[in-house]
């Protein structure tokens, strides 16, 4: 006859095994995933692992189904020879698309506060033989763009910034005459980190910018373009 304590121990082992299997199933199905990764610029999400290649999850193929990168770049109306600052460039999801749009005569500054992200872009630039991308290690309160640009472009990074009105008041000095700022950030309910559109509009108005264009084709994000403050 099996003793009660042996039966009890086996039940506990089975329960632990089932719990482990259930946790693994839920994790693989995405139940414990916060959401799509975002760029970093003034603050960083915590990531599990920093080994080489770990950050390439930012390039996951599924992102194409909701980010519409080609349509976004087309909407920016970039021309050959333009200079663009990719603010919170991450591992370059948009950086190299922007670089293609401005051509060899143009320039893209990949701006991030994360050295590993910049290193990833530098490595890709060599592999892709791209010469018009330059990484810039920024600080929390200043993008430190090394030259005046036609466009400051930021995707999924706005919600990271601290004192955003002051940040973009300062960033205006990096814009050429007629320069623009394009912001894409998550809508409420799409991701744990987000910025409501009304907040974006209020903060850019306070910084002196005018609303130039609102694009509504992104299913998960706001896409607003602002004109630089009048001097």
Beta strands, then each sheet from edge to edge (+ up, - down):
strand 1: 83-87
strand 2: 107-112
strand 3: 133-137
strand 4: 149-155
strand 5: 175-186
strand 6: 210-215
strand 7: 221-227
sheet 1: 3+ 2+ 1+ 4+ 5+ 7- 6+
end
